[in-house]
Amino acid sequence: MRSGGQRVSFTRRLLAWYARSARDLPWRRTRDPYRVLVSEVMLQQTQVSRVSEFYPRFLERFPTVQHLARAEPRAVREAWDGLGYYARASNLHALARVVSRDFDGRVPENPQALLKLPGVGPYTAGAVASFAYEKPVPAVDTNVARVIRRVFFGRETGTRKRETNVWRTAAALVPKNGKKAWKFNQAIMELGALICVARKPRCPECPVRTVCRTGKRRGRRLDV
Ligand code: SF4
């Protein structure tokens, strides 16, 4: 299959699967940029089940970016206790102060502006732009990179050059319509979290197997 056709087919299958199988997660029910940002920072190194527990509590204590900006570091640390990797909370707190002071309390929507905020890397910038503002931009985290590598390159690991290609492929895949882009980014992440998992990808039940280089190869091996 030529790469354009593979991309179209992949996206169609992925979105159909997501419509059937998406988990109902609290941060998927909001477009509030601050709430999206908090979820993204929490999810960076913590499992979904644990974040689901801490996320509402944290937002109850700091419901807006201004509340967080005004908080004492000790209070932020206390609210983060149990999530680990405290540097994330510290960056989030610093970010809230910058947004409150320099952006009138509004989290920027442009990925380039987001990238300048404390603790924000390319993934988080793309995720906030897409999940809060429905911008048609890619958001490539570990799960997404793994799916793209396996589907389009038939590989497990990436060289620096290949990682650049992963971002390029993600950018080419993201639908131009913002709402559809939101769904696409959620869907590819969900596939990486539930089906195309790191250790043992669940190829036999994967919705994109017929257009996946790795899936097809694994299928051939199982057939012999
Ligand atoms: S077919 Fe297998 S390797 Fe390909 S995306 Fe699905 S789970 Fe991942």
Residues whose N, C-alpha, C, O or C-beta is under 5 A from the ligand:
A	BS01	SF4	R150 I195 C196 P201 R202 C203 C206 V208 R209 C212 T214 G215
